[in-house]
Amino acid sequence: MVNMDINDYFKNNDLVIGRTICWSKSVYREDNPNSICYFNANIVTLNTGKVWWGDLDITKSGETLKAIADEIGETLYVLREMDARFEDEPLDGLHLITKAVWDTTQEIPYKD
C-alpha cells in the first residue's frame, strides 16, 4: 500500500465521502434501471472498519472500487445505511463485514 490516507484513494477516484449521486432516489432508479444502488451506503475494510459513506451505484462504480481495493491491498465491503451507523459504526471490521451486501472480490452486479 502506498503511504497515503485511505480517504485519498476514494477522493482521487471521485468518490468523495458523503456524496450524493442524485437528489431523488426514485428518479435515479428510473434513469438507471439496471443499476444496483445503495443510498447512504457504507464501505468498510477488515483492518480499518468504516472508511467511506455516501450514495453508491455499484454497477457504475464497481470497477473503481475494485481498483481502490487493489491499491490499498484490502477488500472493500459495501454495507447498507443502517449496518454501519450509530451504535454499529464503532464496531471492528470483522463484525461489520458480515453485513456486506457486496464486496470487491465479487463480480459487478446489475439488474436484468
C-alpha positions in Angstrom: 0.0 0.0 0.0 1.3 3.4 -0.9 1.7 5.7 2.1 -1.4 7.7 1.6 -4.5 8.2 3.7 -7.2 5.7 2.7 -9.7 8.6 2.1 -7.3 10.0 -0.6 -7.8 6.8 -2.6 -11.5 7.5 -2.7 -11.2 11.2 -3.4 -8.7 10.6 -6.2 -11.4 8.4 -7.8 -14.2 10.9 -7.5 -15.8 9.1 -4.5 -15.9 11.9 -2.0 -17.2 10.9 1.4 -20.8 11.8 1.9 -21.5 12.1 -1.8 -25.0 12.3 -3.3 -25.5 10.8 -6.8 -28.9 12.3 -7.3 -31.3 14.5 -5.4 -34.1 12.0 -6.0 -33.6 8.3 -5.4 -36.7 7.4 -7.4 -35.6 9.5 -10.4 -32.1 7.9 -10.2 -33.6 4.4 -10.2 -35.8 5.3 -13.1 -32.9 6.7 -15.1 -30.6 3.7 -14.2 -33.0 0.7 -14.1 -30.2 -1.9 -14.4 -28.0 -0.5 -11.6 -27.6 -1.8 -8.1 -27.7 1.2 -5.9 -27.3 1.8 -2.2 -28.1 5.2 -1.0 -26.2 6.3 2.2 -24.1 3.2 1.8 -21.1 2.4 4.0 -17.8 0.9 2.9 -15.6 -1.0 5.4 -12.4 -3.0 5.4 -11.4 -5.8 7.7 -8.4 -4.0 9.1 -9.8 -0.4 9.3 -13.5 -0.7 9.8 -15.7 2.1 8.2 -13.7 4.0 5.6 -16.4 5.7 3.4 -20.1 6.5 3.3 -22.4 8.1 0.7 -24.6 7.2 -2.3 -23.2 4.3 -4.3 -24.1 2.8 -7.7 -22.2 -0.4 -7.5 -22.9 -1.2 -11.2 -21.2 2.1 -12.3 -18.6 2.4 -9.5 -17.7 -1.3 -9.0 -14.6 -1.2 -11.2 -13.4 1.9 -9.4 -13.9 0.2 -6.0 -12.0 -2.9 -7.2 -9.1 -0.6 -8.3 -9.1 1.1 -4.9 -9.1 -2.3 -3.2 -6.1 -3.3 -5.3 -4.3 -0.1 -4.5 -4.8 -0.4 -0.7 -4.3 -4.2 -0.7 -7.7 -4.8 1.1 -11.1 -6.0 0.1 -13.8 -3.3 0.3 -17.2 -4.3 1.7 -20.4 -2.4 0.9 -23.0 -2.2 3.6 -26.4 -0.7 3.7 -27.0 2.5 5.6 -28.1 1.2 8.9 -25.5 -1.6 9.1 -22.6 0.8 9.9 -24.2 3.7 11.5 -25.0 4.8 15.1 -24.3 2.0 17.5 -22.7 -0.2 14.8 -20.3 2.4 13.5 -17.5 1.8 16.0 -17.6 -2.0 15.6 -14.4 -3.6 14.2 -14.1 -4.7 10.6 -14.5 -8.3 11.4 -18.0 -7.7 12.7 -19.0 -5.2 10.1 -18.1 -7.3 7.0 -20.6 -10.0 8.0 -23.3 -7.5 7.0 -21.9 -6.8 3.5 -24.2 -6.8 0.5 -21.3 -6.8 -1.9 -17.5 -6.8 -1.8 -14.7 -6.2 -4.3 -13.9 -9.9 -4.7 -17.3 -10.4 -6.5 -18.5 -9.7 -10.0 -20.0 -6.2 -10.7 -23.8 -6.6 -10.1 -26.6 -5.4 -12.4 -30.3 -5.9 -12.7 -31.6 -7.9 -15.6 
